[in-house]
């Protein structure tokens, strides 16, 4: 295995489609961490993930996975990568016993003991056909398979969408367990920000194919804030400080990106902490500047 500091390094990735462009996307995912990759549906999360997995060919840019070039060293890199998608990639007619036999031939480090251990833990049947599985069971099955071949990097695309809170919580616990090994890294795309609030170390936010923010989650949450003010007070706020403002009948809620500076500049103003969801919503409305 290579020696590397970042499990994923994406530099200037561009992919053009008719009506959508992934536009010069760059971010790094440090080894041993969980990065939440957030954005609304259609923002470019899946395109980015498909590009880094080389399912989709990029038009420009560079990608390194675990220190490997994602195209030249694709075969070597993918031995150590597991991907979990929104839809089950296995045939509905198969069952867990069949999947164990298939994946044993594909992955050098496949462990049937680990796989069946996860199935027992998730209370998943071994002989039942996948076509009879619920959405939650299918997701647990994918995760069991993903974590059973000694993968160093786990890439999840909207994997918790549509699952009930109990199943989501169970899956997030498994991820935190997986990360106890400092060689392990997770990139987790989602528009469910509450899941990422719980587990992510860092966050990258994409909107309309462009990266809006990328960094450590705590730094992003510490620097951003929602300033609450009357309509008259809002008129006095420097437009430079405003990411976007939600205007209502009583006043305005304004997302700012430098809470400490604004607390001094607008002394006496109420500035609440911003959640990841606030940050996502206000940045999405940035072009409008003001919205309801």
Helices and strands as residue ranges (DSSP letters): E 6-17, E 20-30, E 34-38, H 45-52, E 60-65, E 68-69, H 74-78, E 81-84, H 96-106, H 112-121, G 130-132, H 135-146, E 153-157, H 165-178, E 185-190, H 193-199, E 202-207, E 210-216, H 217-223, E 225-229, H 231-235, G 239-241, E 244-247, E 252-256, H 259-265, E 270-273, H 276-284, E 290-291
